[in-house]
Amino acid sequence: MGGRRLEEAFTVRTGARLHFGLLSFGDTVGRQFGGLGAMIDRPGFELFAEVAKHDQIDAPADWISRLTGLLRKCRDHGNATPPGVPLRLQLRRAPPAHSGFGSGTQLGLAVARVVAKVVGEEHVPSTELARRSGRGNRSAIGVHGFEVGGLLLEAGKRTSDAISPLVARVAIPEEWRFALIRPLGKPGISGTQEVAAFKNLPPMPEATTDRLCNLAVRELIPAALESDIDRFAVSLWEFGTLVGRYFAPVQGGVFAHPQMEALAGRLRREGYPGVAQTSWGPTVSVICRDEEQADRLMNWLRSDPTAAECDFLVARGLNHGAT
C-alpha cells in the first residue's frame, strides 16, 4: 500500500489562482508560456476525504465525473496500488468552473494530495502532485501557488513534459484586496477550445515578451515588495492589456467578454486603474488599496447598470499554500 495510513479523515482547503497573462508563446528555441499570477483566499475548494468501504463521490453533478477521473488518474500515477484505499470524497465548496480561477489545477492537486496522504506520503511537492493529476501542461502558477501562495512569476518551460520553474515569489501585502467581477452565463475558453485557440495563434512578438518580462521583474514584483499599490495597479493594467491584445483574435477582444471590456474603461475613469482579466476570463480582477476601497467599489458596482448580471466577490491575497 506504499506506507503507513496516517489519518482516517481529513479536509483539503485550497485558494484560487489569478493568472494575469503568459510571457511567451511560439518560441521554438526558448521558453514557452511562463507568466505572472497571484493566489487569493477565495473562491477555493474544500474537499473532505475519509477512508470508506468503497469509493463514493458526494458532489454536485457537474463535478462528479471530474472527481472520479482524477481519483483514478492519481492512483495510477502515485504509490498506491490501484484501486488503492477506498475513499469517500465530499466536495463541500467549489469555485465556478472555467471562470479564470484555476479550478482544474487546484482540484487536481487536492485529489492527488488526498491519495498521497492516505497511503502515508506526507510531504509530496506540488510539482509531483501536478504530474500525478495531469496538471501543469501550460501554466504552472496554480501548481506553485498550491504549495506556497503569494504573487508568483514562472519562467516558462523548455520541453513539453516539464513543469515551468518558479523564479520569483513575494508575499501579497496584507491590506490589499482583489475585487472580482464575473459576468454570469458565459464561461471562459477551456478544454478543446483552449487547444484550438493556441493552434490558431501566431508566435508572440519578441518585443511583447520583452516588455512583459520587464513589467513583471522591474515593476510588479518590486511594487508588491514595497506595497506600492499605485505602481502595481498601473503596471498590471499595461501587462494585462499587452496580453489581451495578443489573445484578441481568439477571445474576441482585449477582454474575453464585451461587457467586461466596457466595464474596465468605466472602472479606470472612476479611479480604479488596476483592472486585469484572469486567464481566459471572463472574470476580471480589480486591485484595491484596502478593504474600505474594495467595499466602496462593491457598492458602486451593485448600483451601476454597466455591471448588471454580474457576480461580485472581494478576496484577500493568499500567502500560504493549501492546507
URGI-V97618 format. One record per residue. N is the residue number from 1. RES is the residue in three letters. PHI is phi in radians with two decimals (999 if undefined). OMEGA is omega in whole degrees, 0 to 359 (none if undefined). D_LAST is the distance of its C-alpha to the last C-alpha in whole Angstrom. Layout:
N&RES&PHI&OMEGA&D_LAST ; N&RES&PHI&OMEGA&D_LAST
This chain:
1&MET&999&171&24 ; 2&GLY&1.57&180&23 ; 3&GLY&2.72&182&21 ; 4&ARG&-1.48&177&20 ; 5&ARG&-1.23&188&18 ; 6&LEU&-1.58&186&16 ; 7&GLU&-2.47&177&15 ; 8&GLU&-1.52&182&17 ; 9&ALA&-2.70&178&14 ; 10&PHE&-2.86&181&10 ; 11&THR&-2.20&173&8 ; 12&VAL&-1.84&178&6 ; 13&ARG&-2.08&180&5 ; 14&THR&-2.05&168&7 ; 15&GLY&-1.61&175&9 ; 16&ALA&-2.13&182&13 ; 17&ARG&-1.92&168&15 ; 18&LEU&-1.77&178&19 ; 19&HIS&-2.04&185&21 ; 20&PHE&-1.50&175&24 ; 21&GLY&2.51&178&26 ; 22&LEU&-1.49&184&27 ; 23&LEU&-1.78&187&29 ; 24&SER&-2.77&171&32 ; 25&PHE&-2.73&178&33 ; 26&GLY&1.52&177&36 ; 27&ASP&-1.43&187&36 ; 28&THR&-1.37&181&38 ; 29&VAL&-2.01&181&38 ; 30&GLY&-1.83&182&35 ; 31&ARG&-1.69&179&31 ; 32&GLN&-1.81&174&30 ; 33&PHE&1.19&190&28 ; 34&GLY&1.20&176&25 ; 35&GLY&2.66&181&24 ; 36&LEU&-2.14&179&23 ; 37&GLY&-2.80&183&20 ; 38&ALA&-2.51&173&17 ; 39&MET&-1.70&179&14 ; 40&ILE&-2.19&189&14 ; 41&ASP&-1.34&177&12 ; 42&ARG&-2.81&3&13 ; 43&PRO&-1.49&181&15 ; 44&GLY&-2.15&180&11 ; 45&PHE&-1.76&166&11 ; 46&GLU&-2.22&185&10 ; 47&LEU&-2.04&177&11 ; 48&PHE&-1.60&179&12 ; 49&ALA&-2.34&174&13 ; 50&GLU&-2.56&176&16 ; 51&VAL&-1.15&185&19 ; 52&ALA&-2.38&179&22 ; 53&LYS&-1.35&177&26 ; 54&HIS&-2.68&181&25 ; 55&ASP&-1.10&178&23 ; 56&GLN&-2.57&179&23 ; 57&ILE&-1.98&179&21 ; 58&ASP&-2.01&185&21 ; 59&ALA&-2.78&172&20 ; 60&PRO&-0.96&188&22 ; 61&ALA&-0.95&184&25 ; 62&ASP&-1.32&177&24 ; 63&TRP&-1.86&187&21 ; 64&ILE&-1.09&183&22 ; 65&SER&-1.14&179&24 ; 66&ARG&-1.15&179&21 ; 67&LEU&-1.12&179&19 ; 68&THR&-1.08&179&22 ; 69&GLY&-1.14&179&23 ; 70&LEU&-1.15&180&19 ; 71&LEU&-1.07&179&19 ; 72&ARG&-1.15&182&22 ; 73&LYS&-1.13&182&22 ; 74&CYS&-1.16&176&19 ; 75&ARG&-1.17&181&21 ; 76&ASP&-1.15&185&24 ; 77&HIS&-1.83&180&22 ; 78&GLY&-1.65&180&20 ; 79&ASN&-1.59&179&21 ; 80&ALA&-1.33&174&22 ; 81&THR&-1.51&181&25 ; 82&PRO&-0.96&4&26 ; 83&PRO&-1.45&177&25 ; 84&GLY&1.29&178&23 ; 85&VAL&-1.27&178&21 ; 86&PRO&-1.06&185&22 ; 87&LEU&-2.34&165&19 ; 88&ARG&-1.83&177&19 ; 89&LEU&-1.90&178&16 ; 90&GLN&-2.16&179&16 ; 91&LEU&-1.52&186&15 ; 92&ARG&-1.59&179&15 ; 93&ARG&-2.69&181&14 ; 94&ALA&-2.62&175&15 ; 95&PRO&-1.38&173&17 ; 96&PRO&-1.15&182&20 ; 97&ALA&-1.33&175&21 ; 98&HIS&0.95&181&23 ; 99&SER&-2.17&179&23 ; 100&GLY&1.72&183&22 ; 101&PHE&-1.76&180&18 ; 102&GLY&1.16&187&17 ; 103&SER&-1.14&181&16 ; 104&GLY&-1.08&180&17 ; 105&THR&-1.22&182&15 ; 106&GLN&-1.11&179&12 ; 107&LEU&-1.23&179&13 ; 108&GLY&-1.03&180&15 ; 109&LEU&-1.24&177&12 ; 110&ALA&-1.11&179&10 ; 111&VAL&-1.17&178&13 ; 112&ALA&-1.07&178&13 ; 113&ARG&-1.13&178&10 ; 114&VAL&-1.06&183&11 ; 115&VAL&-1.08&179&15 ; 116&ALA&-1.16&186&14 ; 117&LYS&-1.17&184&12 ; 118&VAL&-1.24&176&15 ; 119&VAL&-1.88&171&18 ; 120&GLY&1.64&176&17 ; 121&GLU&-1.50&190&15 ; 122&GLU&-1.64&187&12 ; 123&HIS&-2.24&178&12 ; 124&VAL&-1.62&181&13 ; 125&PRO&-1.11&184&13 ; 126&SER&-1.10&178&12 ; 127&THR&-1.12&177&16 ; 128&GLU&-1.28&175&17 ; 129&LEU&-1.05&178&14 ; 130&ALA&-1.14&179&16 ; 131&ARG&-1.07&182&20 ; 132&ARG&-1.20&183&19 ; 133&SER&-1.74&177&18 ; 134&GLY&1.31&180&21 ; 135&ARG&-1.88&179&19 ; 136&GLY&1.42&181&20 ; 137&ASN&-1.20&175&24 ; 138&ARG&-2.16&180&24 ; 139&SER&-1.33&175&22 ; 140&ALA&-2.11&179&19 ; 141&ILE&-1.01&181&17 ; 142&GLY&-1.19&178&15 ; 143&VAL&-1.13&180&14 ; 144&HIS&-1.20&180&14 ; 145&GLY&-1.13&177&12 ; 146&PHE&-1.04&184&9 ; 147&GLU&-1.61&189&9 ; 148&VAL&-2.20&183&10 ; 149&GLY&1.12&175&11 ; 150&GLY&1.63&173&14 ; 151&LEU&-1.58&194&18 ; 152&LEU&-2.22&174&18 ; 153&LEU&-2.19&178&22 ; 154&GLU&-1.93&189&22 ; 155&ALA&-1.43&190&26 ; 156&GLY&1.84&187&26 ; 157&LYS&-2.04&179&27 ; 158&ARG&-1.62&179&31 ; 159&THR&-2.19&187&31 ; 160&SER&-1.15&183&29 ; 161&ASP&-1.64&180&27 ; 162&ALA&-1.47&169&25 ; 163&ILE&-1.85&186&22 ; 164&SER&-0.96&181&23 ; 165&PRO&-1.28&176&22 ; 166&LEU&-1.46&182&20 ; 167&VAL&-1.90&177&23 ; 168&ALA&-2.68&175&22 ; 169&ARG&-2.51&177&19 ; 170&VAL&-2.25&178&19 ; 171&ALA&-1.24&174&17 ; 172&ILE&-1.43&181&18 ; 173&PRO&-0.88&187&20 ; 174&GLU&-1.04&184&19 ; 175&GLU&-1.42&181&22 ; 176&TRP&-1.17&176&22 ; 177&ARG&-2.32&175&21 ; 178&PHE&-1.97&174&21 ; 179&ALA&-1.51&186&24 ; 180&LEU&-1.92&182&23 ; 181&ILE&-2.18&184&26 ; 182&ARG&-2.22&176&26 ; 183&PRO&-1.22&184&30 ; 184&LEU&-1.40&170&30 ; 185&GLY&1.61&179&31 ; 186&LYS&-2.42&179&31 ; 187&PRO&-1.23&177&28 ; 188&GLY&-1.35&178&28 ; 189&ILE&-1.15&178&29 ; 190&SER&-2.76&173&27 ; 191&GLY&1.00&182&28 ; 192&THR&-1.12&176&31 ; 193&GLN&-1.07&180&32 ; 194&GLU&-1.15&178&30 ; 195&VAL&-1.04&179&32 ; 196&ALA&-1.13&180&35 ; 197&ALA&-1.06&180&34 ; 198&PHE&-1.15&178&34 ; 199&LYS&-1.13&183&37 ; 200&ASN&-1.59&181&39 ; 201&LEU&-1.60&172&38 ; 202&PRO&-1.32&175&40 ; 203&PRO&-1.00&176&38 ; 204&MET&-1.18&179&37 ; 205&PRO&-1.03&182&40 ; 206&GLU&-1.04&179&39 ; 207&ALA&-1.12&178&40 ; 208&THR&-1.18&177&37 ; 209&THR&-1.01&181&35 ; 210&ASP&-1.07&181&36 ; 211&ARG&-1.20&178&36 ; 212&LEU&-1.09&178&32 ; 213&CYS&-1.10&179&31 ; 214&ASN&-1.09&179&33 ; 215&LEU&-1.09&182&31 ; 216&ALA&-1.15&188&28 ; 217&VAL&-1.43&187&29 ; 218&ARG&-1.79&183&32 ; 219&GLU&-2.12&190&31 ; 220&LEU&-1.26&179&27 ; 221&ILE&-1.09&177&25 ; 222&PRO&-1.09&180&28 ; 223&ALA&-1.10&177&28 ; 224&ALA&-1.16&178&24 ; 225&LEU&-1.04&183&24 ; 226&GLU&-1.67&183&27 ; 227&SER&0.94&180&26 ; 228&ASP&-1.62&185&29 ; 229&ILE&-1.14&182&28 ; 230&ASP&-1.15&178&32 ; 231&ARG&-1.13&180&32 ; 232&PHE&-1.09&183&28 ; 233&ALA&-1.11&180&30 ; 234&VAL&-1.10&181&33 ; 235&SER&-1.23&178&31 ; 236&LEU&-1.11&178&29 ; 237&TRP&-1.08&179&32 ; 238&GLU&-1.12&180&34 ; 239&PHE&-1.01&182&31 ; 240&GLY&-1.12&179&30 ; 241&THR&-1.17&177&34 ; 242&LEU&-1.06&179&35 ; 243&VAL&-1.12&181&32 ; 244&GLY&-1.09&178&33 ; 245&ARG&-1.13&178&37 ; 246&TYR&-1.14&182&36 ; 247&PHE&-1.50&184&34 ; 248&ALA&-0.93&181&37 ; 249&PRO&-1.08&182&39 ; 250&VAL&-1.86&179&36 ; 251&GLN&-1.93&172&34 ; 252&GLY&1.67&180&38 ; 253&GLY&2.89&176&37 ; 254&VAL&-1.06&172&35 ; 255&PHE&-1.94&184&33 ; 256&ALA&-1.28&183&32 ; 257&HIS&-2.14&183&33 ; 258&PRO&-1.02&177&37 ; 259&GLN&-1.11&180&36 ; 260&MET&-1.24&177&33 ; 261&GLU&-1.13&178&35 ; 262&ALA&-1.17&181&38 ; 263&LEU&-1.17&179&35 ; 264&ALA&-1.04&177&34 ; 265&GLY&-1.10&179&38 ; 266&ARG&-1.13&180&38 ; 267&LEU&-1.07&180&35 ; 268&ARG&-1.14&177&36 ; 269&ARG&-1.19&180&39 ; 270&GLU&-1.51&176&38 ; 271&GLY&1.74&177&36 ; 272&TYR&-2.08&187&33 ; 273&PRO&-1.31&188&33 ; 274&GLY&-1.56&181&29 ; 275&VAL&-1.83&180&29 ; 276&ALA&-2.63&172&28 ; 277&GLN&-1.28&174&27 ; 278&THR&-1.78&180&23 ; 279&SER&0.94&179&24 ; 280&TRP&-1.42&182&27 ; 281&GLY&1.29&5&26 ; 282&PRO&-1.42&183&28 ; 283&THR&-1.14&170&25 ; 284&VAL&-2.03&177&26 ; 285&SER&-2.01&178&24 ; 286&VAL&-2.18&180&26 ; 287&ILE&-1.34&182&25 ; 288&CYS&-2.12&184&26 ; 289&ARG&-1.11&184&27 ; 290&ASP&-2.86&182&25 ; 291&GLU&-1.07&182&24 ; 292&GLU&-1.10&179&28 ; 293&GLN&-1.14&178&29 ; 294&ALA&-1.12&178&26 ; 295&ASP&-1.14&177&28 ; 296&ARG&-1.08&179&31 ; 297&LEU&-1.13&179&30 ; 298&MET&-1.05&179&29 ; 299&ASN&-1.10&179&32 ; 300&TRP&-1.16&181&34 ; 301&LEU&-1.08&183&33 ; 302&ARG&-1.15&182&33 ; 303&SER&-1.87&185&37 ; 304&ASP&-1.77&182&38 ; 305&PRO&-1.14&178&39 ; 306&THR&-1.06&182&38 ; 307&ALA&-1.83&180&34 ; 308&ALA&-1.10&178&35 ; 309&GLU&0.99&176&33 ; 310&CYS&-2.19&175&30 ; 311&ASP&-1.81&184&27 ; 312&PHE&-2.16&179&25 ; 313&LEU&-2.74&174&22 ; 314&VAL&-1.94&181&21 ; 315&ALA&-2.17&172&17 ; 316&ARG&-1.69&170&16 ; 317&GLY&-1.15&179&15 ; 318&LEU&-1.88&185&11 ; 319&ASN&-1.78&173&12 ; 320&HIS&-2.49&181&8 ; 321&GLY&-1.39&176&6 ; 322&ALA&-1.09&182&4 ; 323&THR&-2.08&none&0
